[in-house]
């Protein structure tokens, strides 16, 4: 198989990708992978230090990237991110929604403020970004691709993460509805559902008992590594390899979902 053929299928040369939550572990890995596939990457998040560090990693492998701050819970901030991206690049071809918040509070003890924080951090943040970016993509001749980040817990209950699981299940549902809404407008919308990865939102919930439980139920017997999400992500955002894929929920979970069917 030739390198040119693979580049034609999966290359993102000339495209502009905004990765919201690119300052995190998983978002950073996705930003780096998309950058190495040829896209110009806008790393968006609240932490300037981590954002600029991600940008430098992309540039160190000859990629193009810059950092913009964003508050994912603020509609005006999301629209400002879009406008600044358009001012700098003239277009936006790919949006990755990778923001997320988790909590390990037992269900009977979850307060309203914590519940809203977790739900807003995943579902509302994803909604606001899609609502801002999808119409812009629909106006572009080549359309665009949105990749939302769900979770294996959107499909299967585990680890007692009630608000997070409910929010991620809603993200999967929202993705499918948006995919139908924008299918004729040349905007594809898919959701990538990771299994258990060493990301920020998981560290707060993983005590030794839960780690052992997850390991025992995952056929591959380990946690995922952040870079192991990149191939699936590039497939879903690619204009060639993924051109007929929309409304898909793709699980990258070491076989966890398959084992639980």
C-alpha atoms as an extended CHARMM CRD file, in Angstrom:
* protein
*
       261  EXT
         1         1  UNK       CA              0.0000000000        0.0000000000        0.0000000000  PROA      1               0.0000000000
         2         2  UNK       CA              1.4940000000        3.3330000000       -1.0450000000  PROA      2               0.0000000000
         3         3  UNK       CA              2.0450000000        6.2740000000        1.2700000000  PROA      3               0.0000000000
         4         4  UNK       CA              0.2600000000        8.5140000000       -1.2290000000  PROA      4               0.0000000000
         5         5  UNK       CA             -2.8430000000        6.3390000000       -1.0600000000  PROA      5               0.0000000000
         6         6  UNK       CA             -2.9110000000        6.4930000000        2.7390000000  PROA      6               0.0000000000
         7         7  UNK       CA             -2.3930000000       10.2520000000        2.6330000000  PROA      7               0.0000000000
         8         8  UNK       CA             -5.2820000000       10.6040000000        0.2140000000  PROA      8               0.0000000000
         9         9  UNK       CA             -7.5330000000        8.5920000000        2.5220000000  PROA      9               0.0000000000
        10        10  UNK       CA             -6.5250000000       10.0230000000        5.8800000000  PROA      10              0.0000000000
        11        11  UNK       CA             -4.5650000000       13.1950000000        5.2360000000  PROA      11              0.0000000000
        12        12  UNK       CA             -5.9390000000       16.4910000000        6.5380000000  PROA      12              0.0000000000
        13        13  UNK       CA             -3.6580000000       18.8320000000        4.6110000000  PROA      13              0.0000000000
        14        14  UNK       CA             -4.9770000000       22.3750000000        4.2390000000  PROA      14              0.0000000000
        15        15  UNK       CA             -7.8060000000       21.9170000000        6.7400000000  PROA      15              0.0000000000
        16        16  UNK       CA             -8.3470000000       23.9360000000        9.9000000000  PROA      16              0.0000000000
        17        17  UNK       CA             -9.1960000000       22.0080000000       13.0570000000  PROA      17              0.0000000000
        18        18  UNK       CA            -10.4040000000       23.4750000000       16.3530000000  PROA      18              0.0000000000
        19        19  UNK       CA             -9.8800000000       21.1640000000       19.3160000000  PROA      19              0.0000000000
        20        20  UNK       CA            -11.8520000000       22.3850000000       22.3260000000  PROA      20              0.0000000000
        21        21  UNK       CA            -10.3520000000       20.8040000000       25.4040000000  PROA      21              0.0000000000
        22        22  UNK       CA             -7.0270000000       20.4510000000       23.6200000000  PROA      22              0.0000000000
        23        23  UNK       CA             -5.3490000000       21.4420000000       26.8760000000  PROA      23              0.0000000000
        24        24  UNK       CA             -6.2920000000       18.0920000000       28.4520000000  PROA      24              0.0000000000
        25        25  UNK       CA             -4.6810000000       14.6700000000       28.1500000000  PROA      25              0.0000000000
        26        26  UNK       CA             -7.0580000000       13.1650000000       25.5930000000  PROA      26              0.0000000000
        27        27  UNK       CA             -7.7680000000       16.4340000000       23.7890000000  PROA      27              0.0000000000
        28        28  UNK       CA             -4.0520000000       17.1400000000       23.5820000000  PROA      28              0.0000000000
        29        29  UNK       CA             -3.3550000000       13.7370000000       22.0400000000  PROA      29              0.0000000000
        30        30  UNK       CA             -6.1290000000       14.2950000000       19.4890000000  PROA      30              0.0000000000
        31        31  UNK       CA             -4.8200000000       17.7750000000       18.6770000000  PROA      31              0.0000000000
        32        32  UNK       CA             -1.3100000000       16.4240000000       18.1530000000  PROA      32              0.0000000000
        33        33  UNK       CA             -2.5260000000       13.5550000000       15.9740000000  PROA      33              0.0000000000
        34        34  UNK       CA             -4.7260000000       15.7810000000       13.8250000000  PROA      34              0.0000000000
        35        35  UNK       CA             -1.8210000000       18.1940000000       13.4590000000  PROA      35              0.0000000000
        36        36  UNK       CA              0.5170000000       15.4320000000       12.3240000000  PROA      36              0.0000000000
        37        37  UNK       CA             -2.1260000000       14.4020000000        9.7780000000  PROA      37              0.0000000000
        38        38  UNK       CA             -1.6650000000       17.8320000000        8.1960000000  PROA      38              0.0000000000
        39        39  UNK       CA             -4.3500000000       20.0820000000        9.6580000000  PROA      39              0.0000000000
        40        40  UNK       CA             -3.7110000000       23.5360000000       11.0790000000  PROA      40              0.0000000000
        41        41  UNK       CA             -4.7760000000       23.1130000000       14.6930000000  PROA      41              0.0000000000
        42        42  UNK       CA             -6.3570000000       25.6510000000       17.0020000000  PROA      42              0.0000000000
        43        43  UNK       CA             -5.8400000000       24.3130000000       20.5290000000  PROA      43              0.0000000000
        44        44  UNK       CA             -8.6200000000       25.7990000000       22.6620000000  PROA      44              0.0000000000
        45        45  UNK       CA             -9.0060000000       25.6910000000       26.4260000000  PROA      45              0.0000000000
        46        46  UNK       CA             -8.6220000000       27.6370000000       29.6300000000  PROA      46              0.0000000000
        47        47  UNK       CA             -5.0550000000       26.7780000000       30.6160000000  PROA      47              0.0000000000
        48        48  UNK       CA             -2.6490000000       28.8980000000       28.6140000000  PROA      48              0.0000000000
        49        49  UNK       CA              0.3680000000       26.9900000000       29.9420000000  PROA      49              0.0000000000
        50        50  UNK       CA             -0.9670000000       23.6030000000       28.8590000000  PROA      50              0.0000000000
        51        51  UNK       CA             -2.3310000000       25.0360000000       25.6230000000  PROA      51              0.0000000000
        52        52  UNK       CA              0.9900000000       26.5130000000       24.5820000000  PROA      52              0.0000000000
        53        53  UNK       CA              2.7630000000       23.2920000000       25.5880000000  PROA      53              0.0000000000
        54        54  UNK       CA              0.4560000000       21.3510000000       23.2470000000  PROA      54              0.0000000000
        55        55  UNK       CA              1.1300000000       23.8530000000       20.4670000000  PROA      55              0.0000000000
        56        56  UNK       CA              4.8760000000       23.4110000000       20.9100000000  PROA      56              0.0000000000
        57        57  UNK       CA              4.5580000000       19.6270000000       20.7060000000  PROA      57              0.0000000000
        58        58  UNK       CA              2.6580000000       19.9570000000       17.4270000000  PROA      58              0.0000000000
        59        59  UNK       CA              5.2050000000       22.3900000000       16.0380000000  PROA      59              0.0000000000
        60        60  UNK       CA              8.0740000000       20.1440000000       17.0900000000  PROA      60              0.0000000000
        61        61  UNK       CA              6.9140000000       17.5830000000       14.5320000000  PROA      61              0.0000000000
        62        62  UNK       CA              6.4880000000       20.2490000000       11.8250000000  PROA      62              0.0000000000
        63        63  UNK       CA              2.7910000000       20.8120000000       12.3840000000  PROA      63              0.0000000000
        64        64  UNK       CA              0.9790000000       24.1450000000       12.4130000000  PROA      64              0.0000000000
        65        65  UNK       CA             -0.8260000000       25.1870000000       15.5760000000  PROA      65              0.0000000000
        66        66  UNK       CA             -1.8690000000       28.0760000000       17.7790000000  PROA      66              0.0000000000
        67        67  UNK       CA             -3.6720000000       28.5040000000       21.0830000000  PROA      67              0.0000000000
        68        68  UNK       CA             -6.8760000000       30.3780000000       21.8700000000  PROA      68              0.0000000000
        69        69  UNK       CA             -8.5670000000       30.6540000000       25.2390000000  PROA      69              0.0000000000
        70        70  UNK       CA            -12.1860000000       29.5980000000       25.6240000000  PROA      70              0.0000000000
        71        71  UNK       CA            -14.7240000000       29.1210000000       28.3880000000  PROA      71              0.0000000000
        72        72  UNK       CA            -16.7760000000       26.1590000000       27.1710000000  PROA      72              0.0000000000
        73        73  UNK       CA            -19.7240000000       27.1010000000       29.3410000000  PROA      73              0.0000000000
        74        74  UNK       CA            -20.0540000000       30.6050000000       27.9300000000  PROA      74              0.0000000000
        75        75  UNK       CA            -21.8470000000       31.1320000000       24.6310000000  PROA      75              0.0000000000
        76        76  UNK       CA            -20.0790000000       34.4240000000       23.8840000000  PROA      76              0.0000000000
        77        77  UNK       CA            -16.6940000000       32.8270000000       24.5030000000  PROA      77              0.0000000000
        78        78  UNK       CA            -17.5020000000       30.0060000000       22.0610000000  PROA      78              0.0000000000
        79        79  UNK       CA            -18.5790000000       32.4970000000       19.3920000000  PROA      79              0.0000000000
        80        80  UNK       CA            -15.4330000000       34.5310000000       19.9910000000  PROA      80              0.0000000000
        81        81  UNK       CA            -13.3810000000       31.3720000000       19.4430000000  PROA      81              0.0000000000
        82        82  UNK       CA            -15.1480000000       30.8190000000       16.1280000000  PROA      82              0.0000000000
        83        83  UNK       CA            -14.6720000000       34.4270000000       15.0120000000  PROA      83              0.0000000000
        84        84  UNK       CA            -10.9980000000       34.4790000000       15.9490000000  PROA      84              0.0000000000
        85        85  UNK       CA            -10.4640000000       31.2240000000       14.0690000000  PROA      85              0.0000000000
        86        86  UNK       CA            -12.1660000000       32.6600000000       10.9830000000  PROA      86              0.0000000000
        87        87  UNK       CA            -10.2000000000       35.8970000000       11.2490000000  PROA      87              0.0000000000
        88        88  UNK       CA             -6.9330000000       33.9700000000       11.3300000000  PROA      88              0.0000000000
        89        89  UNK       CA             -7.6690000000       31.0830000000        8.9720000000  PROA      89              0.0000000000
        90        90  UNK       CA            -10.7590000000       32.0570000000        6.9870000000  PROA      90              0.0000000000
        91        91  UNK       CA            -12.5250000000       28.7700000000        7.5880000000  PROA      91              0.0000000000
        92        92  UNK       CA            -13.0130000000       25.8900000000       10.0150000000  PROA      92              0.0000000000
        93        93  UNK       CA            -13.1650000000       22.3500000000        8.6880000000  PROA      93              0.0000000000
        94        94  UNK       CA            -13.0050000000       20.2230000000       11.8290000000  PROA      94              0.0000000000
        95        95  UNK       CA            -14.3370000000       20.7180000000       15.3460000000  PROA      95              0.0000000000
        96        96  UNK       CA            -13.4440000000       18.3460000000       18.1670000000  PROA      96              0.0000000000
        97        97  UNK       CA            -15.4410000000       18.7440000000       21.3890000000  PROA      97              0.0000000000
        98        98  UNK       CA            -13.2720000000       17.2000000000       24.0950000000  PROA      98              0.0000000000
        99        99  UNK       CA            -14.2100000000       19.1910000000       27.1900000000  PROA      99              0.0000000000
       100       100  UNK       CA            -15.4230000000       17.1470000000       30.1420000000  PROA      100             0.0000000000
       101       101  UNK       CA            -15.8810000000       17.1610000000       33.9260000000  PROA      101             0.0000000000
       102       102  UNK       CA            -16.4330000000       14.1910000000       36.2200000000  PROA      102             0.0000000000
       103       103  UNK       CA            -17.2090000000       13.5590000000       39.8860000000  PROA      103             0.0000000000
       104       104  UNK       CA            -17.2330000000       10.5100000000       42.1510000000  PROA      104             0.0000000000
       105       105  UNK       CA            -19.9420000000       11.6430000000       44.5610000000  PROA      105             0.0000000000
       106       106  UNK       CA            -22.4550000000        8.8940000000       45.4340000000  PROA      106             0.0000000000
       107       107  UNK       CA            -25.8220000000        9.4480000000       43.7620000000  PROA      107             0.0000000000
       108       108  UNK       CA            -27.7620000000       10.2260000000       46.9240000000  PROA      108             0.0000000000
       109       109  UNK       CA            -25.2100000000       12.8750000000       47.8570000000  PROA      109             0.0000000000
       110       110  UNK       CA            -24.9110000000       14.7440000000       44.5450000000  PROA      110             0.0000000000
       111       111  UNK       CA            -25.9330000000       18.3630000000       45.0260000000  PROA      111             0.0000000000
       112       112  UNK       CA            -27.5190000000       20.5550000000       42.3840000000  PROA      112             0.0000000000
       113       113  UNK       CA            -24.3790000000       22.6060000000       41.8230000000  PROA      113             0.0000000000
       114       114  UNK       CA            -22.1560000000       19.5840000000       41.2580000000  PROA      114             0.0000000000
       115       115  UNK       CA            -24.7430000000       17.9360000000       38.9920000000  PROA      115             0.0000000000
       116       116  UNK       CA            -25.0010000000       21.0640000000       36.8320000000  PROA      116             0.0000000000
       117       117  UNK       CA            -21.2170000000       21.4270000000       36.7110000000  PROA      117             0.0000000000
       118       118  UNK       CA            -20.7460000000       17.9090000000       35.3510000000  PROA      118             0.0000000000
       119       119  UNK       CA            -23.6670000000       18.0310000000       32.9130000000  PROA      119             0.0000000000
       120       120  UNK       CA            -22.7950000000       21.5120000000       31.6730000000  PROA      120             0.0000000000
       121       121  UNK       CA            -19.1200000000       20.5740000000       31.3200000000  PROA      121             0.0000000000
       122       122  UNK       CA            -19.9380000000       17.7810000000       28.8780000000  PROA      122             0.0000000000
       123       123  UNK       CA            -23.4050000000       18.1980000000       27.3610000000  PROA      123             0.0000000000
       124       124  UNK       CA            -24.0050000000       21.9540000000       27.3950000000  PROA      124             0.0000000000
       125       125  UNK       CA            -20.4430000000       22.6970000000       26.3060000000  PROA      125             0.0000000000
       126       126  UNK       CA            -20.8180000000       20.3190000000       23.3670000000  PROA      126             0.0000000000
       127       127  UNK       CA            -24.1860000000       21.8100000000       22.4430000000  PROA      127             0.0000000000
       128       128  UNK       CA            -22.9040000000       25.3910000000       22.5040000000  PROA      128             0.0000000000
       129       129  UNK       CA            -19.9320000000       24.5890000000       20.2920000000  PROA      129             0.0000000000
       130       130  UNK       CA            -21.9980000000       22.5940000000       17.7940000000  PROA      130             0.0000000000
       131       131  UNK       CA            -24.6120000000       25.3300000000       17.6390000000  PROA      131             0.0000000000
       132       132  UNK       CA            -21.9370000000       27.9110000000       16.8500000000  PROA      132             0.0000000000
       133       133  UNK       CA            -19.7030000000       25.9450000000       14.4690000000  PROA      133             0.0000000000
       134       134  UNK       CA            -22.1360000000       23.7540000000       12.4970000000  PROA      134             0.0000000000
       135       135  UNK       CA            -23.8990000000       26.6400000000       10.6890000000  PROA      135             0.0000000000
       136       136  UNK       CA            -20.5280000000       28.0930000000        9.6850000000  PROA      136             0.0000000000
       137       137  UNK       CA            -19.4460000000       24.7290000000        8.2670000000  PROA      137             0.0000000000
       138       138  UNK       CA            -22.7420000000       24.4370000000        6.3950000000  PROA      138             0.0000000000
       139       139  UNK       CA            -22.0140000000       27.7410000000        4.6400000000  PROA      139             0.0000000000
       140       140  UNK       CA            -18.6490000000       26.5150000000        3.3870000000  PROA      140             0.0000000000
       141       141  UNK       CA            -18.3950000000       24.8360000000       -0.0150000000  PROA      141             0.0000000000
       142       142  UNK       CA            -16.5780000000       21.8170000000        1.4390000000  PROA      142             0.0000000000
       143       143  UNK       CA            -18.7060000000       21.6040000000        4.5610000000  PROA      143             0.0000000000
       144       144  UNK       CA            -17.0680000000       20.2610000000        7.6800000000  PROA      144             0.0000000000
       145       145  UNK       CA            -16.8290000000       17.5500000000       10.2950000000  PROA      145             0.0000000000
       146       146  UNK       CA            -17.6830000000       17.6100000000       14.0010000000  PROA      146             0.0000000000
       147       147  UNK       CA            -16.3150000000       14.9960000000       16.3700000000  PROA      147             0.0000000000
       148       148  UNK       CA            -17.8590000000       14.9020000000       19.8180000000  PROA      148             0.0000000000
       149       149  UNK       CA            -16.3570000000       12.9080000000       22.6670000000  PROA      149             0.0000000000
       150       150  UNK       CA            -18.6740000000       10.5620000000       24.5110000000  PROA      150             0.0000000000
       151       151  UNK       CA            -17.7480000000        7.7330000000       26.8640000000  PROA      151             0.0000000000
       152       152  UNK       CA            -18.1570000000        4.0040000000       27.2630000000  PROA      152             0.0000000000
       153       153  UNK       CA            -20.2900000000        4.9100000000       30.2870000000  PROA      153             0.0000000000
       154       154  UNK       CA            -22.8310000000        6.4780000000       27.9240000000  PROA      154             0.0000000000
       155       155  UNK       CA            -23.7930000000        2.9140000000       26.9870000000  PROA      155             0.0000000000
       156       156  UNK       CA            -22.9750000000        0.8730000000       30.0690000000  PROA      156             0.0000000000
       157       157  UNK       CA            -23.2540000000        1.7430000000       33.7700000000  PROA      157             0.0000000000
       158       158  UNK       CA            -19.9760000000        1.5740000000       35.6620000000  PROA      158             0.0000000000
       159       159  UNK       CA            -17.9950000000        3.3760000000       38.3560000000  PROA      159             0.0000000000
       160       160  UNK       CA            -21.0230000000        5.1910000000       39.7940000000  PROA      160             0.0000000000
       161       161  UNK       CA            -20.4610000000        8.3100000000       37.6940000000  PROA      161             0.0000000000
       162       162  UNK       CA            -24.1380000000        9.1970000000       37.4240000000  PROA      162             0.0000000000
       163       163  UNK       CA            -24.0680000000       12.7740000000       36.1640000000  PROA      163             0.0000000000
       164       164  UNK       CA            -21.1610000000       12.1040000000       33.8250000000  PROA      164             0.0000000000
       165       165  UNK       CA            -22.7650000000        8.9910000000       32.3320000000  PROA      165             0.0000000000
       166       166  UNK       CA            -26.0850000000       10.7740000000       31.8390000000  PROA      166             0.0000000000
       167       167  UNK       CA            -24.3530000000       13.7350000000       30.1910000000  PROA      167             0.0000000000
       168       168  UNK       CA            -22.2920000000       11.5400000000       27.8700000000  PROA      168             0.0000000000
       169       169  UNK       CA            -25.3470000000        9.4950000000       26.9010000000  PROA      169             0.0000000000
       170       170  UNK       CA            -26.9990000000       12.7760000000       25.9760000000  PROA      170             0.0000000000
       171       171  UNK       CA            -23.9310000000       13.7530000000       23.9370000000  PROA      171             0.0000000000
       172       172  UNK       CA            -24.3200000000       10.5280000000       21.9340000000  PROA      172             0.0000000000
       173       173  UNK       CA            -28.0140000000       11.2600000000       21.3780000000  PROA      173             0.0000000000
       174       174  UNK       CA            -27.3360000000       14.8890000000       20.4520000000  PROA      174             0.0000000000
       175       175  UNK       CA            -24.6960000000       13.7450000000       17.9720000000  PROA      175             0.0000000000
       176       176  UNK       CA            -27.1130000000       11.4530000000       16.1740000000  PROA      176             0.0000000000
       177       177  UNK       CA            -29.7790000000       14.1410000000       15.9770000000  PROA      177             0.0000000000
       178       178  UNK       CA            -27.3050000000       16.7080000000       14.6520000000  PROA      178             0.0000000000
       179       179  UNK       CA            -25.9870000000       14.2190000000       12.1120000000  PROA      179             0.0000000000
       180       180  UNK       CA            -29.4930000000       13.8710000000       10.7080000000  PROA      180             0.0000000000
       181       181  UNK       CA            -30.0730000000       17.6290000000       10.8180000000  PROA      181             0.0000000000
       182       182  UNK       CA            -26.8920000000       18.5010000000        8.9150000000  PROA      182             0.0000000000
       183       183  UNK       CA            -26.5210000000       15.4820000000        6.6120000000  PROA      183             0.0000000000
       184       184  UNK       CA            -27.8220000000       17.3770000000        3.5890000000  PROA      184             0.0000000000
       185       185  UNK       CA            -25.7330000000       20.4290000000        4.5060000000  PROA      185             0.0000000000
       186       186  UNK       CA            -22.4210000000       18.6220000000        4.0300000000  PROA      186             0.0000000000
       187       187  UNK       CA            -21.5970000000       18.5950000000        7.7410000000  PROA      187             0.0000000000
       188       188  UNK       CA            -20.8640000000       15.2230000000        9.3140000000  PROA      188             0.0000000000
       189       189  UNK       CA            -21.2850000000       14.7410000000       13.0720000000  PROA      189             0.0000000000
       190       190  UNK       CA            -19.9070000000       11.6910000000       14.8730000000  PROA      190             0.0000000000
       191       191  UNK       CA            -19.0550000000       10.7370000000       18.4410000000  PROA      191             0.0000000000
       192       192  UNK       CA            -15.9730000000        8.9070000000       19.6930000000  PROA      192             0.0000000000
       193       193  UNK       CA            -16.5710000000        6.9820000000       22.9260000000  PROA      193             0.0000000000
       194       194  UNK       CA            -13.3740000000        6.1620000000       24.8110000000  PROA      194             0.0000000000
       195       195  UNK       CA            -13.1620000000        3.3920000000       27.3440000000  PROA      195             0.0000000000
       196       196  UNK       CA            -10.9900000000        4.0140000000       30.3710000000  PROA      196             0.0000000000
       197       197  UNK       CA             -8.0230000000        6.2750000000       29.8010000000  PROA      197             0.0000000000
       198       198  UNK       CA             -5.7400000000        8.1380000000       32.2420000000  PROA      198             0.0000000000
       199       199  UNK       CA             -7.5100000000       11.4540000000       31.6890000000  PROA      199             0.0000000000
       200       200  UNK       CA             -8.1870000000       14.2130000000       34.2150000000  PROA      200             0.0000000000
       201       201  UNK       CA            -11.8770000000       13.4180000000       34.5910000000  PROA      201             0.0000000000
       202       202  UNK       CA            -11.1020000000        9.8050000000       35.5250000000  PROA      202             0.0000000000
       203       203  UNK       CA             -8.4560000000       10.3840000000       38.1820000000  PROA      203             0.0000000000
       204       204  UNK       CA            -11.0020000000       11.6580000000       40.7030000000  PROA      204             0.0000000000
       205       205  UNK       CA            -13.0960000000        8.4870000000       40.5250000000  PROA      205             0.0000000000
       206       206  UNK       CA            -10.5350000000        5.6960000000       40.2720000000  PROA      206             0.0000000000
       207       207  UNK       CA             -9.6780000000        4.1590000000       43.5990000000  PROA      207             0.0000000000
       208       208  UNK       CA             -7.9100000000        0.7720000000       43.7170000000  PROA      208             0.0000000000
       209       209  UNK       CA            -11.1650000000       -1.1800000000       43.8780000000  PROA      209             0.0000000000
       210       210  UNK       CA            -12.5770000000        0.5220000000       40.8060000000  PROA      210             0.0000000000
       211       211  UNK       CA             -9.3300000000        0.1280000000       38.8700000000  PROA      211             0.0000000000
       212       212  UNK       CA             -9.3660000000       -3.6170000000       39.5780000000  PROA      212             0.0000000000
       213       213  UNK       CA            -13.0440000000       -3.8150000000       38.5530000000  PROA      213             0.0000000000
       214       214  UNK       CA            -12.3920000000       -2.0630000000       35.2480000000  PROA      214             0.0000000000
       215       215  UNK       CA             -9.3720000000       -4.2210000000       34.4930000000  PROA      215             0.0000000000
       216       216  UNK       CA            -11.3310000000       -7.3960000000       35.1620000000  PROA      216             0.0000000000
       217       217  UNK       CA            -14.0980000000       -6.3640000000       32.7690000000  PROA      217             0.0000000000
       218       218  UNK       CA            -11.8790000000       -5.1330000000       29.9410000000  PROA      218             0.0000000000
       219       219  UNK       CA            -10.7980000000       -8.0140000000       27.6660000000  PROA      219             0.0000000000
       220       220  UNK       CA             -7.4740000000       -6.3350000000       26.8740000000  PROA      220             0.0000000000
       221       221  UNK       CA             -6.8380000000       -6.0290000000       30.6120000000  PROA      221             0.0000000000
       222       222  UNK       CA             -5.4920000000       -2.4880000000       30.6600000000  PROA      222             0.0000000000
       223       223  UNK       CA             -6.3100000000        1.1860000000       30.3300000000  PROA      223             0.0000000000
       224       224  UNK       CA             -6.0610000000        2.8830000000       26.9540000000  PROA      224             0.0000000000
       225       225  UNK       CA             -3.2450000000        5.2200000000       26.0160000000  PROA      225             0.0000000000
       226       226  UNK       CA             -4.3120000000        8.6740000000       24.7540000000  PROA      226             0.0000000000
       227       227  UNK       CA             -2.6380000000        8.2720000000       21.3630000000  PROA      227             0.0000000000
       228       228  UNK       CA             -4.7220000000        5.1310000000       20.7840000000  PROA      228             0.0000000000
       229       229  UNK       CA             -7.7200000000        7.3750000000       20.0970000000  PROA      229             0.0000000000
       230       230  UNK       CA             -6.0470000000        9.1890000000       17.2350000000  PROA      230             0.0000000000
       231       231  UNK       CA             -6.5940000000        6.6610000000       14.4290000000  PROA      231             0.0000000000
       232       232  UNK       CA            -10.3210000000        6.4230000000       15.0780000000  PROA      232             0.0000000000
       233       233  UNK       CA            -10.5930000000       10.2030000000       15.3170000000  PROA      233             0.0000000000
       234       234  UNK       CA             -8.8150000000       10.7740000000       12.0100000000  PROA      234             0.0000000000
       235       235  UNK       CA            -11.0810000000        8.2170000000       10.3170000000  PROA      235             0.0000000000
       236       236  UNK       CA            -14.1760000000       10.0480000000       11.5320000000  PROA      236             0.0000000000
       237       237  UNK       CA            -13.0140000000       13.5550000000       10.5730000000  PROA      237             0.0000000000
       238       238  UNK       CA            -11.4080000000       12.5870000000        7.2500000000  PROA      238             0.0000000000
       239       239  UNK       CA            -13.1190000000       13.9250000000        4.1280000000  PROA      239             0.0000000000
       240       240  UNK       CA            -12.0560000000       10.8300000000        2.2150000000  PROA      240             0.0000000000
       241       241  UNK       CA            -11.9540000000        7.7760000000        4.4660000000  PROA      241             0.0000000000
       242       242  UNK       CA            -14.8900000000        8.9870000000        6.5540000000  PROA      242             0.0000000000
       243       243  UNK       CA            -16.9380000000       10.7200000000        3.8790000000  PROA      243             0.0000000000
       244       244  UNK       CA            -19.9950000000        8.4320000000        4.2700000000  PROA      244             0.0000000000
       245       245  UNK       CA            -19.8330000000        8.1890000000        8.0570000000  PROA      245             0.0000000000
       246       246  UNK       CA            -22.1620000000       10.3880000000       10.0530000000  PROA      246             0.0000000000
       247       247  UNK       CA            -24.1620000000        9.7860000000       13.2110000000  PROA      247             0.0000000000
       248       248  UNK       CA            -21.7690000000        7.0210000000       14.2370000000  PROA      248             0.0000000000
       249       249  UNK       CA            -20.8010000000        6.2450000000       17.8170000000  PROA      249             0.0000000000
       250       250  UNK       CA            -17.4090000000        4.5430000000       17.7090000000  PROA      250             0.0000000000
       251       251  UNK       CA            -16.2010000000        2.8460000000       20.8910000000  PROA      251             0.0000000000
       252       252  UNK       CA            -12.4720000000        2.6180000000       21.5510000000  PROA      252             0.0000000000
       253       253  UNK       CA            -12.5150000000        0.6500000000       24.7830000000  PROA      253             0.0000000000
       254       254  UNK       CA            -10.3080000000       -2.4240000000       24.6440000000  PROA      254             0.0000000000
       255       255  UNK       CA            -13.3220000000       -4.6710000000       24.0910000000  PROA      255             0.0000000000
       256       256  UNK       CA            -15.2360000000       -3.5240000000       27.1800000000  PROA      256             0.0000000000
       257       257  UNK       CA            -18.4920000000       -2.8520000000       25.3050000000  PROA      257             0.0000000000
       258       258  UNK       CA            -18.3660000000       -6.1020000000       23.3720000000  PROA      258             0.0000000000
       259       259  UNK       CA            -17.8270000000       -8.1030000000       26.5610000000  PROA      259             0.0000000000
       260       260  UNK       CA            -20.8750000000       -6.5690000000       28.2250000000  PROA      260             0.0000000000
       261       261  UNK       CA            -23.4050000000       -7.2180000000       25.4270000000  PROA      261             0.0000000000
